[in-house]
Amino acid sequence: MNRYPRDWPLTSARIRFERASGRCECTGRCGLARPGGRCPAVQEQPHPDTGSVVGLTTAHLNHQP
């Protein structure tokens, strides 16, 4: 955790809930191609393909912190 800024929880929440509006931002990188682009998975709702409850996280797209 020492590699993350102090305000990481707030930054992560902004990304997940303001920018992404509580929806997955995946556009096929998960291996499930989506007509029209973006995955329909929504935070705390059953995933449309797996039925598992969705828990959004924030990741580095380029794998660099």
PDB file of N, CA, C and O in Angstrom:
ATOM      1  N   MET A   1       0.821  -1.214   0.000  1.00  0.00           N
ATOM      2  CA  MET A   1       0.000   0.000   0.000  1.00  0.00           C
ATOM      3  C   MET A   1       0.852   1.260   0.000  1.00  0.00           C
ATOM      4  O   MET A   1       0.355   2.333  -0.342  1.00  0.00           O
ATOM      5  N   ASN A   2       2.127   1.157   0.376  1.00  0.00           N
ATOM      6  CA  ASN A   2       2.956   2.363   0.418  1.00  0.00           C
ATOM      7  C   ASN A   2       3.238   2.910  -0.976  1.00  0.00           C
ATOM      8  O   ASN A   2       3.786   4.004  -1.103  1.00  0.00           O
ATOM      9  N   ARG A   3       2.878   2.175  -2.020  1.00  0.00           N
ATOM     10  CA  ARG A   3       3.071   2.668  -3.392  1.00  0.00           C
ATOM     11  C   ARG A   3       1.871   3.470  -3.881  1.00  0.00           C
ATOM     12  O   ARG A   3       1.915   4.066  -4.957  1.00  0.00           O
ATOM     13  N   TYR A   4       0.800   3.485  -3.092  1.00  0.00           N
ATOM     14  CA  TYR A   4      -0.396   4.224  -3.469  1.00  0.00           C
ATOM     15  C   TYR A   4      -0.430   5.565  -2.751  1.00  0.00           C
ATOM     16  O   TYR A   4       0.074   5.677  -1.634  1.00  0.00           O
ATOM     17  N   PRO A   5      -1.014   6.585  -3.373  1.00  0.00           N
ATOM     18  CA  PRO A   5      -1.141   7.870  -2.683  1.00  0.00           C
ATOM     19  C   PRO A   5      -2.095   7.759  -1.498  1.00  0.00           C
ATOM     20  O   PRO A   5      -2.936   6.861  -1.446  1.00  0.00           O
ATOM     21  N   ARG A   6      -1.957   8.671  -0.559  1.00  0.00           N
ATOM     22  CA  ARG A   6      -2.808   8.660   0.642  1.00  0.00           C
ATOM     23  C   ARG A   6      -4.294   8.697   0.323  1.00  0.00           C
ATOM     24  O   ARG A   6      -5.106   8.092   1.023  1.00  0.00           O
ATOM     25  N   ASP A   7      -4.635   9.402  -0.724  1.00  0.00           N
ATOM     26  CA  ASP A   7      -6.052   9.547  -1.071  1.00  0.00           C
ATOM     27  C   ASP A   7      -6.536   8.457  -2.036  1.00  0.00           C
ATOM     28  O   ASP A   7      -7.540   8.646  -2.723  1.00  0.00           O
ATOM     29  N   TRP A   8      -5.835   7.327  -2.094  1.00  0.00           N
ATOM     30  CA  TRP A   8      -6.207   6.267  -3.028  1.00  0.00           C
ATOM     31  C   TRP A   8      -7.655   5.803  -2.886  1.00  0.00           C
ATOM     32  O   TRP A   8      -8.322   5.634  -3.907  1.00  0.00           O
ATOM     33  N   PRO A   9      -8.176   5.589  -1.682  1.00  0.00           N
ATOM     34  CA  PRO A   9      -9.584   5.160  -1.592  1.00  0.00           C
ATOM     35  C   PRO A   9     -10.542   6.151  -2.278  1.00  0.00           C
ATOM     36  O   PRO A   9     -11.487   5.735  -2.948  1.00  0.00           O
ATOM     37  N   LEU A  10     -10.301   7.433  -2.114  1.00  0.00           N
ATOM     38  CA  LEU A  10     -11.150   8.439  -2.761  1.00  0.00           C
ATOM     39  C   LEU A  10     -10.954   8.419  -4.279  1.00  0.00           C
ATOM     40  O   LEU A  10     -11.924   8.486  -5.035  1.00  0.00           O
ATOM     41  N   THR A  11      -9.707   8.328  -4.718  1.00  0.00           N
ATOM     42  CA  THR A  11      -9.414   8.267  -6.152  1.00  0.00           C
ATOM     43  C   THR A  11     -10.081   7.045  -6.781  1.00  0.00           C
ATOM     44  O   THR A  11     -10.711   7.145  -7.834  1.00  0.00           O
ATOM     45  N   SER A  12      -9.937   5.895  -6.131  1.00  0.00           N
ATOM     46  CA  SER A  12     -10.541   4.665  -6.635  1.00  0.00           C
ATOM     47  C   SER A  12     -12.064   4.786  -6.706  1.00  0.00           C
ATOM     48  O   SER A  12     -12.674   4.375  -7.693  1.00  0.00           O
ATOM     49  N   ALA A  13     -12.667   5.340  -5.680  1.00  0.00           N
ATOM     50  CA  ALA A  13     -14.125   5.514  -5.676  1.00  0.00           C
ATOM     51  C   ALA A  13     -14.574   6.452  -6.795  1.00  0.00           C
ATOM     52  O   ALA A  13     -15.594   6.210  -7.440  1.00  0.00           O
ATOM     53  N   ARG A  14     -13.815   7.519  -7.025  1.00  0.00           N
ATOM     54  CA  ARG A  14     -14.167   8.444  -8.119  1.00  0.00           C
ATOM     55  C   ARG A  14     -14.148   7.732  -9.458  1.00  0.00           C
ATOM     56  O   ARG A  14     -15.050   7.904 -10.278  1.00  0.00           O
ATOM     57  N   ILE A  15     -13.108   6.926  -9.674  1.00  0.00           N
ATOM     58  CA  ILE A  15     -13.000   6.207 -10.940  1.00  0.00           C
ATOM     59  C   ILE A  15     -14.161   5.232 -11.095  1.00  0.00           C
ATOM     60  O   ILE A  15     -14.793   5.190 -12.151  1.00  0.00           O
ATOM     61  N   ARG A  16     -14.451   4.448 -10.059  1.00  0.00           N
ATOM     62  CA  ARG A  16     -15.481   3.413 -10.149  1.00  0.00           C
ATOM     63  C   ARG A  16     -16.887   3.971 -10.230  1.00  0.00           C
ATOM     64  O   ARG A  16     -17.724   3.435 -10.957  1.00  0.00           O
ATOM     65  N   PHE A  17     -17.163   5.049  -9.491  1.00  0.00           N
ATOM     66  CA  PHE A  17     -18.554   5.491  -9.385  1.00  0.00           C
ATOM     67  C   PHE A  17     -18.873   6.798 -10.095  1.00  0.00           C
ATOM     68  O   PHE A  17     -20.026   7.012 -10.470  1.00  0.00           O
ATOM     69  N   GLU A  18     -17.901   7.680 -10.292  1.00  0.00           N
ATOM     70  CA  GLU A  18     -18.171   8.897 -11.066  1.00  0.00           C
ATOM     71  C   GLU A  18     -17.863   8.656 -12.543  1.00  0.00           C
ATOM     72  O   GLU A  18     -18.731   8.813 -13.402  1.00  0.00           O
ATOM     73  N   ARG A  19     -16.621   8.273 -12.825  1.00  0.00           N
ATOM     74  CA  ARG A  19     -16.242   8.075 -14.224  1.00  0.00           C
ATOM     75  C   ARG A  19     -16.976   6.889 -14.842  1.00  0.00           C
ATOM     76  O   ARG A  19     -17.526   7.002 -15.938  1.00  0.00           O
ATOM     77  N   ALA A  20     -16.989   5.740 -14.139  1.00  0.00           N
ATOM     78  CA  ALA A  20     -17.563   4.519 -14.708  1.00  0.00           C
ATOM     79  C   ALA A  20     -19.049   4.353 -14.396  1.00  0.00           C
ATOM     80  O   ALA A  20     -19.687   3.437 -14.915  1.00  0.00           O
ATOM     81  N   SER A  21     -19.600   5.214 -13.569  1.00  0.00           N
ATOM     82  CA  SER A  21     -21.025   5.150 -13.196  1.00  0.00           C
ATOM     83  C   SER A  21     -21.420   3.797 -12.619  1.00  0.00           C
ATOM     84  O   SER A  21     -22.536   3.327 -12.843  1.00  0.00           O
ATOM     85  N   GLY A  22     -20.501   3.161 -11.871  1.00  0.00           N
ATOM     86  CA  GLY A  22     -20.819   1.890 -11.232  1.00  0.00           C
ATOM     87  C   GLY A  22     -20.894   0.704 -12.173  1.00  0.00           C
ATOM     88  O   GLY A  22     -21.425  -0.347 -11.817  1.00  0.00           O
ATOM     89  N   ARG A  23     -20.357   0.874 -13.386  1.00  0.00           N
ATOM     90  CA  ARG A  23     -20.374  -0.194 -14.396  1.00  0.00           C
ATOM     91  C   ARG A  23     -18.964  -0.581 -14.783  1.00  0.00           C
ATOM     92  O   ARG A  23     -18.042   0.231 -14.718  1.00  0.00           O
ATOM     93  N   CYS A  24     -18.806  -1.827 -15.186  1.00  0.00           N
ATOM     94  CA  CYS A  24     -17.527  -2.308 -15.687  1.00  0.00           C
ATOM     95  C   CYS A  24     -17.148  -1.503 -16.927  1.00  0.00           C
ATOM     96  O   CYS A  24     -17.999  -1.199 -17.764  1.00  0.00           O
ATOM     97  N   GLU A  25     -15.863  -1.159 -17.038  1.00  0.00           N
ATOM     98  CA  GLU A  25     -15.403  -0.431 -18.225  1.00  0.00           C
ATOM     99  C   GLU A  25     -14.743  -1.345 -19.248  1.00  0.00           C
ATOM    100  O   GLU A  25     -14.193  -0.869 -20.241  1.00  0.00           O
ATOM    101  N   CYS A  26     -14.793  -2.641 -19.016  1.00  0.00           N
ATOM    102  CA  CYS A  26     -14.183  -3.597 -19.937  1.00  0.00           C
ATOM    103  C   CYS A  26     -14.865  -3.513 -21.301  1.00  0.00           C
ATOM    104  O   CYS A  26     -16.085  -3.385 -21.406  1.00  0.00           O
ATOM    105  N   THR A  27     -14.043  -3.587 -22.331  1.00  0.00           N
ATOM    106  CA  THR A  27     -14.592  -3.590 -23.696  1.00  0.00           C
ATOM    107  C   THR A  27     -14.118  -4.832 -24.443  1.00  0.00           C
ATOM    108  O   THR A  27     -13.822  -4.770 -25.637  1.00  0.00           O
ATOM    109  N   GLY A  28     -14.048  -5.952 -23.743  1.00  0.00           N
ATOM    110  CA  GLY A  28     -13.668  -7.201 -24.373  1.00  0.00           C
ATOM    111  C   GLY A  28     -12.356  -7.787 -23.886  1.00  0.00           C
ATOM    112  O   GLY A  28     -12.028  -8.919 -24.242  1.00  0.00           O
ATOM    113  N   ARG A  29     -11.597  -7.056 -23.085  1.00  0.00           N
ATOM    114  CA  ARG A  29     -10.322  -7.566 -22.582  1.00  0.00           C
ATOM    115  C   ARG A  29     -10.519  -8.790 -21.692  1.00  0.00           C
ATOM    116  O   ARG A  29      -9.588  -9.571 -21.497  1.00  0.00           O
ATOM    117  N   CYS A  30     -11.712  -8.959 -21.157  1.00  0.00           N
ATOM    118  CA  CYS A  30     -12.007 -10.111 -20.298  1.00  0.00           C
ATOM    119  C   CYS A  30     -12.217 -11.384 -21.112  1.00  0.00           C
ATOM    120  O   CYS A  30     -12.345 -12.473 -20.552  1.00  0.00           O
ATOM    121  N   GLY A  31     -12.253 -11.241 -22.431  1.00  0.00           N
ATOM    122  CA  GLY A  31     -12.480 -12.396 -23.286  1.00  0.00           C
ATOM    123  C   GLY A  31     -13.928 -12.559 -23.707  1.00  0.00           C
ATOM    124  O   GLY A  31     -14.249 -13.441 -24.503  1.00  0.00           O
ATOM    125  N   LEU A  32     -14.796 -11.726 -23.187  1.00  0.00           N
ATOM    126  CA  LEU A  32     -16.206 -11.770 -23.558  1.00  0.00           C
ATOM    127  C   LEU A  32     -16.513 -10.570 -24.446  1.00  0.00           C
ATOM    128  O   LEU A  32     -16.763  -9.472 -23.949  1.00  0.00           O
ATOM    129  N   ALA A  33     -16.496 -10.779 -25.745  1.00  0.00           N
ATOM    130  CA  ALA A  33     -16.756  -9.694 -26.690  1.00  0.00           C
ATOM    131  C   ALA A  33     -18.173  -9.180 -26.504  1.00  0.00           C
ATOM    132  O   ALA A  33     -19.102  -9.958 -26.285  1.00  0.00           O
ATOM    133  N   ARG A  34     -18.332  -7.889 -26.591  1.00  0.00           N
ATOM    134  CA  ARG A  34     -19.640  -7.250 -26.391  1.00  0.00           C
ATOM    135  C   ARG A  34     -20.060  -6.479 -27.630  1.00  0.00           C
ATOM    136  O   ARG A  34     -19.354  -5.563 -28.052  1.00  0.00           O
ATOM    137  N   PRO A  35     -21.183  -6.826 -28.214  1.00  0.00           N
ATOM    138  CA  PRO A  35     -21.685  -5.994 -29.303  1.00  0.00           C
ATOM    139  C   PRO A  35     -21.959  -4.600 -28.745  1.00  0.00           C
ATOM    140  O   PRO A  35     -22.627  -4.467 -27.720  1.00  0.00           O
ATOM    141  N   GLY A  36     -21.462  -3.581 -29.397  1.00  0.00           N
ATOM    142  CA  GLY A  36     -21.682  -2.220 -28.925  1.00  0.00           C
ATOM    143  C   GLY A  36     -20.638  -1.776 -27.915  1.00  0.00           C
ATOM    144  O   GLY A  36     -20.682  -0.630 -27.468  1.00  0.00           O
ATOM    145  N   GLY A  37     -19.703  -2.637 -27.539  1.00  0.00           N
ATOM    146  CA  GLY A  37     -18.595  -2.193 -26.700  1.00  0.00           C
ATOM    147  C   GLY A  37     -18.607  -2.624 -25.255  1.00  0.00           C
ATOM    148  O   GLY A  37     -18.216  -3.748 -24.940  1.00  0.00           O
ATOM    149  N   ARG A  38     -19.039  -1.769 -24.387  1.00  0.00           N
ATOM    150  CA  ARG A  38     -18.839  -1.887 -22.955  1.00  0.00           C
ATOM    151  C   ARG A  38     -19.634  -3.021 -22.300  1.00  0.00           C
ATOM    152  O   ARG A  38     -20.779  -3.294 -22.661  1.00  0.00           O
ATOM    153  N   CYS A  39     -19.001  -3.659 -21.343  1.00  0.00           N
ATOM    154  CA  CYS A  39     -19.619  -4.741 -20.574  1.00  0.00           C
ATOM    155  C   CYS A  39     -20.825  -4.196 -19.788  1.00  0.00           C
ATOM    156  O   CYS A  39     -20.770  -3.076 -19.279  1.00  0.00           O
ATOM    157  N   PRO A  40     -21.899  -4.970 -19.688  1.00  0.00           N
ATOM    158  CA  PRO A  40     -23.079  -4.502 -18.967  1.00  0.00           C
ATOM    159  C   PRO A  40     -23.050  -4.773 -17.457  1.00  0.00           C
ATOM    160  O   PRO A  40     -24.036  -4.503 -16.771  1.00  0.00           O
ATOM    161  N   ALA A  41     -21.939  -5.301 -16.930  1.00  0.00           N
ATOM    162  CA  ALA A  41     -21.871  -5.631 -15.501  1.00  0.00           C
ATOM    163  C   ALA A  41     -21.987  -4.365 -14.640  1.00  0.00           C
ATOM    164  O   ALA A  41     -21.384  -3.337 -14.945  1.00  0.00           O
ATOM    165  N   VAL A  42     -22.780  -4.461 -13.552  1.00  0.00           N
ATOM    166  CA  VAL A  42     -23.044  -3.330 -12.663  1.00  0.00           C
ATOM    167  C   VAL A  42     -22.678  -3.713 -11.230  1.00  0.00           C
ATOM    168  O   VAL A  42     -22.938  -4.834 -10.794  1.00  0.00           O
ATOM    169  N   GLN A  43     -22.077  -2.778 -10.507  1.00  0.00           N
ATOM    170  CA  GLN A  43     -21.675  -2.982  -9.117  1.00  0.00           C
ATOM    171  C   GLN A  43     -22.806  -3.562  -8.277  1.00  0.00           C
ATOM    172  O   GLN A  43     -23.936  -3.074  -8.317  1.00  0.00           O
ATOM    173  N   GLU A  44     -22.491  -4.612  -7.513  1.00  0.00           N
ATOM    174  CA  GLU A  44     -23.402  -5.270  -6.567  1.00  0.00           C
ATOM    175  C   GLU A  44     -24.627  -5.908  -7.209  1.00  0.00           C
ATOM    176  O   GLU A  44     -25.607  -6.203  -6.524  1.00  0.00           O
ATOM    177  N   GLN A  45     -24.576  -6.123  -8.527  1.00  0.00           N
ATOM    178  CA  GLN A  45     -25.651  -6.816  -9.233  1.00  0.00           C
ATOM    179  C   GLN A  45     -25.098  -8.125  -9.794  1.00  0.00           C
ATOM    180  O   GLN A  45     -23.886  -8.242  -9.975  1.00  0.00           O
ATOM    181  N   PRO A  46     -25.946  -9.104 -10.073  1.00  0.00           N
ATOM    182  CA  PRO A  46     -25.457 -10.336 -10.694  1.00  0.00           C
ATOM    183  C   PRO A  46     -24.859 -10.039 -12.073  1.00  0.00           C
ATOM    184  O   PRO A  46     -25.432  -9.286 -12.860  1.00  0.00           O
ATOM    185  N   HIS A  47     -23.711 -10.636 -12.350  1.00  0.00           N
ATOM    186  CA  HIS A  47     -23.082 -10.467 -13.666  1.00  0.00           C
ATOM    187  C   HIS A  47     -23.974 -11.140 -14.702  1.00  0.00           C
ATOM    188  O   HIS A  47     -24.457 -12.246 -14.463  1.00  0.00           O
ATOM    189  N   PRO A  48     -24.206 -10.494 -15.857  1.00  0.00           N
ATOM    190  CA  PRO A  48     -25.129 -11.042 -16.846  1.00  0.00           C
ATOM    191  C   PRO A  48     -24.705 -12.393 -17.422  1.00  0.00           C
ATOM    192  O   PRO A  48     -25.554 -13.142 -17.905  1.00  0.00           O
ATOM    193  N   ASP A  49     -23.423 -12.717 -17.382  1.00  0.00           N
ATOM    194  CA  ASP A  49     -22.963 -13.991 -17.933  1.00  0.00           C
ATOM    195  C   ASP A  49     -22.734 -15.056 -16.863  1.00  0.00           C
ATOM    196  O   ASP A  49     -23.070 -16.224 -17.057  1.00  0.00           O
ATOM    197  N   THR A  50     -22.161 -14.643 -15.732  1.00  0.00           N
ATOM    198  CA  THR A  50     -21.767 -15.628 -14.725  1.00  0.00           C
ATOM    199  C   THR A  50     -22.749 -15.754 -13.573  1.00  0.00           C
ATOM    200  O   THR A  50     -22.795 -16.789 -12.908  1.00  0.00           O
ATOM    201  N   GLY A  51     -23.537 -14.709 -13.328  1.00  0.00           N
ATOM    202  CA  GLY A  51     -24.449 -14.698 -12.199  1.00  0.00           C
ATOM    203  C   GLY A  51     -23.794 -14.309 -10.889  1.00  0.00           C
ATOM    204  O   GLY A  51     -24.482 -14.111  -9.888  1.00  0.00           O
ATOM    205  N   SER A  52     -22.465 -14.197 -10.881  1.00  0.00           N
ATOM    206  CA  SER A  52     -21.745 -13.777  -9.675  1.00  0.00           C
ATOM    207  C   SER A  52     -22.001 -12.304  -9.403  1.00  0.00           C
ATOM    208  O   SER A  52     -22.160 -11.516 -10.335  1.00  0.00           O
ATOM    209  N   VAL A  53     -22.043 -11.929  -8.127  1.00  0.00           N
ATOM    210  CA  VAL A  53     -22.240 -10.524  -7.772  1.00  0.00           C
ATOM    211  C   VAL A  53     -20.987  -9.740  -8.160  1.00  0.00           C
ATOM    212  O   VAL A  53     -19.868 -10.149  -7.849  1.00  0.00           O
ATOM    213  N   VAL A  54     -21.183  -8.630  -8.831  1.00  0.00           N
ATOM    214  CA  VAL A  54     -20.078  -7.810  -9.342  1.00  0.00           C
ATOM    215  C   VAL A  54     -19.514  -6.931  -8.234  1.00  0.00           C
ATOM    216  O   VAL A  54     -20.258  -6.269  -7.511  1.00  0.00           O
ATOM    217  N   GLY A  55     -18.197  -6.934  -8.109  1.00  0.00           N
ATOM    218  CA  GLY A  55     -17.479  -6.039  -7.201  1.00  0.00           C
ATOM    219  C   GLY A  55     -16.429  -5.302  -8.002  1.00  0.00           C
ATOM    220  O   GLY A  55     -15.394  -5.871  -8.351  1.00  0.00           O
ATOM    221  N   LEU A  56     -16.690  -4.041  -8.294  1.00  0.00           N
ATOM    222  CA  LEU A  56     -15.755  -3.275  -9.119  1.00  0.00           C
ATOM    223  C   LEU A  56     -14.474  -2.965  -8.364  1.00  0.00           C
ATOM    224  O   LEU A  56     -14.494  -2.702  -7.161  1.00  0.00           O
ATOM    225  N   THR A  57     -13.365  -2.998  -9.080  1.00  0.00           N
ATOM    226  CA  THR A  57     -12.071  -2.602  -8.546  1.00  0.00           C
ATOM    227  C   THR A  57     -11.433  -1.630  -9.525  1.00  0.00           C
ATOM    228  O   THR A  57     -11.919  -1.454 -10.642  1.00  0.00           O
ATOM    229  N   THR A  58     -10.355  -1.007  -9.106  1.00  0.00           N
ATOM    230  CA  THR A  58      -9.620  -0.090  -9.971  1.00  0.00           C
ATOM    231  C   THR A  58      -8.274  -0.716 -10.263  1.00  0.00           C
ATOM    232  O   THR A  58      -7.578  -1.147  -9.344  1.00  0.00           O
ATOM    233  N   ALA A  59      -7.899  -0.773 -11.527  1.00  0.00           N
ATOM    234  CA  ALA A  59      -6.627  -1.371 -11.931  1.00  0.00           C
ATOM    235  C   ALA A  59      -5.850  -0.398 -12.817  1.00  0.00           C
ATOM    236  O   ALA A  59      -6.413   0.512 -13.425  1.00  0.00           O
ATOM    237  N   HIS A  60      -4.559  -0.622 -12.866  1.00  0.00           N
ATOM    238  CA  HIS A  60      -3.695   0.154 -13.765  1.00  0.00           C
ATOM    239  C   HIS A  60      -3.764  -0.489 -15.146  1.00  0.00           C
ATOM    240  O   HIS A  60      -3.410  -1.657 -15.304  1.00  0.00           O
ATOM    241  N   LEU A  61      -4.208   0.251 -16.127  1.00  0.00           N
ATOM    242  CA  LEU A  61      -4.335  -0.316 -17.469  1.00  0.00           C
ATOM    243  C   LEU A  61      -3.000  -0.703 -18.072  1.00  0.00           C
ATOM    244  O   LEU A  61      -2.925  -1.633 -18.875  1.00  0.00           O
ATOM    245  N   ASN A  62      -1.937   0.010 -17.689  1.00  0.00           N
ATOM    246  CA  ASN A  62      -0.614  -0.304 -18.233  1.00  0.00           C
ATOM    247  C   ASN A  62       0.233  -1.114 -17.249  1.00  0.00           C
ATOM    248  O   ASN A  62       1.422  -1.323 -17.489  1.00  0.00           O
ATOM    249  N   HIS A  63      -0.353  -1.561 -16.169  1.00  0.00           N
ATOM    250  CA  HIS A  63       0.310  -2.375 -15.139  1.00  0.00           C
ATOM    251  C   HIS A  63       1.419  -1.630 -14.406  1.00  0.00           C
ATOM    252  O   HIS A  63       2.233  -2.264 -13.735  1.00  0.00           O
ATOM    253  N   GLN A  64       1.476  -0.322 -14.512  1.00  0.00           N
ATOM    254  CA  GLN A  64       2.446   0.493 -13.797  1.00  0.00           C
ATOM    255  C   GLN A  64       1.728   1.302 -12.742  1.00  0.00           C
ATOM    256  O   GLN A  64       0.774   2.014 -13.057  1.00  0.00           O
ATOM    257  N   PRO A  65       2.172   1.210 -11.473  1.00  0.00           N
ATOM    258  CA  PRO A  65       1.512   2.011 -10.429  1.00  0.00           C
ATOM    259  C   PRO A  65       1.727   3.507 -10.625  1.00  0.00           C
ATOM    260  O   PRO A  65       1.237   4.310  -9.831  1.00  0.00           O
TER     261      PRO A  65
END
